[in-house]
């Protein structure tokens, strides 16, 4: 504080210390306490020009306050058991629909309901079981996966990943093509890593069984944030291994037949 006023750098340190956004801290200093240095008339422009994330790096402040995030997650109250089927059904449908909208699915909820019902009832005989509905087929499989996760008493194992892949694509054309690790190398677009060689997929998955077992055994001892961090590391490694093939299965199957 200089002459009773707080600079933008000072506001940045305060925002980091109290775990609030830089903008909210600046506005509070300016309009509630009148402690902010400089003119207030062009405050929004000053905030935009300041670029707080870039400035954090210059000042040696962590861009992401991991300890603060840990505390926030550990303060949550989680309700793992859902007693009412209708509540779970509605939550699951809304969650899956909106999650797939984020992935670019352009379809309204009524259409989703019709396609999902038809695929569930008729599976590979459904009129929607074809290449043009590939995204929706995965949505229905996604829903089946959530049901399995909630209902299963199966022991958690890295080897279950094969069954999960098969469940995800159970409504797809040629479902027998799934639940198998890839037999060639692939390029994961938009990433900064290379997937492992296809010949090493099995042994790399086996290496993950120990951290999975450790996670299960220590579930009561770990905080929620610690548990999530370990699970995220396992998930990230599975992403790097990239055990399954990409691409359109229908097209691959037709090419094989040709």
C-alpha positions as CSV (number, residue, x, y, z in Angstrom):
1,X,0.0,0.0,0.0
2,X,1.5,3.4,-1.1
3,X,0.1,6.6,0.5
4,X,-3.0,4.6,1.7
5,X,-3.7,3.3,-1.8
6,X,-3.5,-0.3,-3.2
7,X,-1.9,-0.8,-6.6
8,X,-3.1,-3.3,-9.1
9,X,-0.2,-5.6,-8.1
10,X,-1.2,-5.3,-4.5
11,X,-4.8,-6.1,-5.5
12,X,-3.6,-9.2,-7.3
13,X,-1.8,-10.4,-4.2
14,X,-4.9,-9.8,-2.1
15,X,-7.1,-11.7,-4.6
16,X,-4.7,-14.6,-4.5
17,X,-4.6,-14.6,-0.7
18,X,-8.3,-14.5,-0.2
19,X,-9.2,-16.8,-3.1
20,X,-11.3,-14.3,-5.0
21,X,-11.2,-13.0,-8.6
22,X,-8.9,-10.1,-9.4
23,X,-11.8,-8.1,-10.9
24,X,-14.0,-8.5,-7.8
25,X,-11.1,-7.6,-5.5
26,X,-10.3,-4.4,-7.6
27,X,-14.0,-3.4,-7.6
28,X,-14.3,-3.9,-3.8
29,X,-11.1,-1.9,-3.2
30,X,-12.4,0.9,-5.4
31,X,-16.0,1.3,-4.6
32,X,-16.4,-0.1,-1.1
33,X,-13.2,0.9,0.6
34,X,-11.9,3.6,-1.8
35,X,-8.4,2.2,-1.3
36,X,-7.6,1.6,-5.0
37,X,-4.8,3.6,-6.6
38,X,-5.6,5.6,-9.7
39,X,-8.7,6.9,-11.4
40,X,-12.0,4.9,-11.3
41,X,-13.6,6.2,-14.4
42,X,-12.0,3.8,-16.8
43,X,-11.6,0.9,-14.3
44,X,-12.9,-1.9,-16.6
45,X,-10.5,-0.9,-19.3
46,X,-7.6,-0.8,-16.8
47,X,-8.6,-4.3,-15.5
48,X,-8.6,-5.7,-19.1
49,X,-5.3,-4.2,-20.0
50,X,-3.7,-5.5,-16.8
51,X,-4.0,-9.2,-17.8
52,X,-3.9,-10.7,-14.3
53,X,-2.9,-14.2,-15.3
54,X,0.2,-13.0,-17.2
55,X,1.0,-10.7,-14.3
56,X,0.9,-13.5,-11.8
57,X,3.6,-15.3,-13.7
58,X,5.7,-12.2,-13.7
59,X,5.2,-11.7,-9.9
60,X,5.8,-15.4,-9.1
61,X,2.2,-16.1,-8.0
62,X,0.7,-19.5,-8.8
63,X,-1.8,-19.1,-11.7
64,X,-3.9,-21.8,-10.0
65,X,-4.0,-21.9,-6.2
66,X,-4.0,-25.7,-5.8
67,X,-4.3,-25.5,-2.0
68,X,-7.4,-23.3,-2.3
69,X,-8.9,-25.6,-4.8
70,X,-8.2,-28.6,-2.4
71,X,-10.0,-26.8,0.4
72,X,-13.0,-25.9,-1.8
73,X,-13.4,-29.5,-2.9
74,X,-12.9,-31.0,0.6
75,X,-15.6,-28.7,1.9
76,X,-18.2,-30.2,-0.4
77,X,-20.9,-32.5,0.9
78,X,-21.4,-35.5,-1.5
79,X,-24.5,-37.7,-1.6
80,X,-23.4,-40.9,-3.3
81,X,-26.6,-42.9,-2.7
82,X,-29.6,-41.8,-4.7
83,X,-32.8,-43.2,-3.3
84,X,-35.3,-42.0,-5.7
85,X,-35.1,-43.6,-9.2
86,X,-37.0,-40.8,-10.9
87,X,-34.5,-38.2,-9.5
88,X,-31.5,-40.3,-10.7
89,X,-33.2,-40.8,-14.1
90,X,-33.9,-37.1,-14.6
91,X,-30.4,-36.1,-13.4
92,X,-28.7,-38.7,-15.6
93,X,-30.6,-37.7,-18.7
94,X,-30.0,-33.9,-18.2
95,X,-26.4,-34.4,-17.4
96,X,-25.7,-36.7,-20.4
97,X,-27.7,-34.4,-22.8
98,X,-25.9,-31.3,-21.7
99,X,-22.5,-33.0,-21.6
100,X,-22.9,-34.1,-25.2
101,X,-24.1,-30.7,-26.2
102,X,-20.8,-29.4,-25.1
103,X,-19.2,-32.0,-27.4
104,X,-21.1,-30.5,-30.3
105,X,-24.3,-32.6,-30.4
106,X,-26.9,-30.5,-32.3
107,X,-30.3,-32.0,-31.4
108,X,-33.2,-31.1,-29.1
109,X,-34.3,-33.1,-26.0
110,X,-37.5,-34.5,-27.6
111,X,-35.4,-36.0,-30.5
112,X,-32.9,-37.3,-28.0
113,X,-35.7,-39.1,-26.1
114,X,-37.1,-40.7,-29.3
115,X,-33.7,-41.9,-30.5
116,X,-32.6,-43.2,-27.1
117,X,-35.8,-45.2,-26.6
118,X,-35.7,-46.7,-30.0
119,X,-32.0,-47.7,-29.7
120,X,-32.6,-49.2,-26.2
121,X,-35.6,-51.3,-27.4
122,X,-34.3,-52.4,-30.8
123,X,-30.6,-52.1,-30.5
124,X,-28.9,-53.1,-33.8
125,X,-32.3,-53.4,-35.5
126,X,-33.1,-49.7,-34.7
127,X,-33.5,-47.3,-37.6
128,X,-31.0,-45.1,-35.8
129,X,-28.3,-47.7,-35.6
130,X,-26.2,-46.3,-38.4
131,X,-23.3,-44.1,-39.0
132,X,-25.2,-40.8,-39.2
133,X,-26.3,-41.3,-35.6
134,X,-22.9,-42.2,-34.2
135,X,-23.0,-39.4,-31.6
136,X,-26.4,-40.4,-30.4
137,X,-25.4,-44.1,-30.2
138,X,-22.6,-43.1,-27.8
139,X,-25.1,-41.0,-25.8
140,X,-27.2,-44.1,-25.2
141,X,-24.2,-46.1,-24.3
142,X,-23.0,-43.4,-22.0
143,X,-26.4,-43.6,-20.1
144,X,-26.0,-47.4,-19.8
145,X,-22.5,-46.8,-18.3
146,X,-23.9,-44.5,-15.6
147,X,-26.5,-47.1,-14.7
148,X,-23.8,-49.7,-14.4
149,X,-21.6,-47.5,-12.2
150,X,-24.5,-46.8,-9.8
151,X,-25.8,-50.3,-9.7
152,X,-22.7,-52.5,-9.8
153,X,-21.0,-54.3,-7.0
154,X,-18.2,-55.5,-9.2
155,X,-14.7,-55.0,-7.8
156,X,-12.9,-52.1,-9.4
157,X,-10.1,-53.3,-11.7
158,X,-8.2,-51.8,-14.6
159,X,-9.2,-54.9,-16.7
160,X,-12.9,-53.7,-16.5
161,X,-11.9,-51.0,-19.0
162,X,-12.5,-53.6,-21.8
163,X,-16.1,-54.3,-20.5
164,X,-16.8,-50.6,-20.1
165,X,-15.7,-49.9,-23.7
166,X,-18.0,-52.7,-24.9
167,X,-20.9,-51.3,-22.8
168,X,-20.3,-47.8,-24.2
169,X,-20.8,-49.1,-27.8
170,X,-23.3,-51.8,-27.2
171,X,-25.9,-50.1,-29.4
172,X,-23.5,-49.4,-32.3
173,X,-23.4,-51.3,-35.5
174,X,-21.0,-54.3,-35.2
175,X,-20.8,-54.1,-31.3
176,X,-18.4,-57.1,-31.4
177,X,-15.7,-54.8,-32.7
178,X,-15.5,-53.1,-29.3
179,X,-14.1,-54.2,-25.9
180,X,-10.7,-55.0,-27.6
181,X,-7.5,-53.0,-27.4
182,X,-6.2,-51.5,-30.7
183,X,-3.9,-53.4,-33.0
184,X,-2.3,-50.4,-34.7
185,X,-0.8,-47.0,-33.8
186,X,-3.0,-43.9,-33.9
187,X,-2.6,-40.2,-33.7
188,X,-4.6,-38.3,-31.0
189,X,-5.4,-35.0,-32.7
190,X,-5.2,-31.8,-30.6
191,X,-3.0,-33.2,-27.9
192,X,0.7,-32.7,-26.9
193,X,1.5,-36.3,-26.3
194,X,1.9,-39.5,-28.4
195,X,-0.1,-42.6,-27.5
196,X,1.9,-45.6,-26.6
197,X,2.8,-48.2,-29.2
198,X,-0.1,-50.6,-29.7
199,X,2.2,-53.6,-28.8
200,X,2.7,-52.0,-25.3
201,X,-1.0,-51.2,-24.5
202,X,-1.6,-54.4,-22.4
203,X,1.5,-54.1,-20.3
204,X,0.9,-50.4,-19.7
205,X,-2.6,-51.1,-18.5
206,X,-1.4,-53.8,-16.2
207,X,0.9,-51.3,-14.5
208,X,-2.1,-49.2,-13.5
209,X,-3.7,-52.0,-11.4
210,X,-1.4,-51.2,-8.5
211,X,-2.5,-47.5,-8.2
212,X,-6.1,-48.6,-8.8
213,X,-5.9,-51.1,-5.9
214,X,-4.2,-48.5,-3.7
215,X,-6.9,-46.0,-4.4
216,X,-9.6,-48.5,-3.5
217,X,-7.9,-49.6,-0.3
218,X,-7.3,-46.1,1.0
219,X,-10.6,-44.6,0.0
220,X,-11.6,-44.0,3.7
221,X,-8.2,-42.5,4.6
222,X,-7.9,-40.0,1.7
223,X,-9.5,-36.5,1.6
224,X,-11.8,-36.0,-1.4
225,X,-9.2,-33.8,-3.1
226,X,-6.5,-36.4,-2.7
227,X,-8.7,-39.1,-4.0
228,X,-9.7,-37.0,-7.0
229,X,-6.0,-36.2,-7.7
230,X,-5.1,-39.8,-7.8
231,X,-8.0,-40.7,-9.9
232,X,-7.2,-37.9,-12.4
233,X,-3.6,-39.2,-12.7
234,X,-4.9,-42.7,-13.5
235,X,-7.3,-41.2,-16.0
236,X,-4.6,-39.2,-17.6
237,X,-2.3,-42.2,-18.0
238,X,-5.2,-44.2,-19.6
239,X,-5.6,-41.3,-22.0
240,X,-1.9,-41.5,-22.9
241,X,-2.1,-45.2,-23.3
242,X,-5.2,-44.7,-25.5
243,X,-6.1,-48.4,-25.5
244,X,-8.9,-48.4,-28.0
245,X,-9.1,-47.6,-31.7
246,X,-10.5,-44.3,-33.0
247,X,-12.5,-43.7,-36.2
248,X,-15.8,-44.9,-37.5
249,X,-16.3,-48.6,-36.9
250,X,-19.0,-48.9,-39.6
251,X,-16.6,-47.5,-42.2
252,X,-13.8,-49.7,-41.1
253,X,-16.0,-52.8,-41.2
254,X,-17.1,-52.0,-44.7
255,X,-13.5,-51.5,-45.8
256,X,-12.6,-54.9,-44.3
257,X,-15.5,-56.6,-46.1
258,X,-14.4,-55.0,-49.4
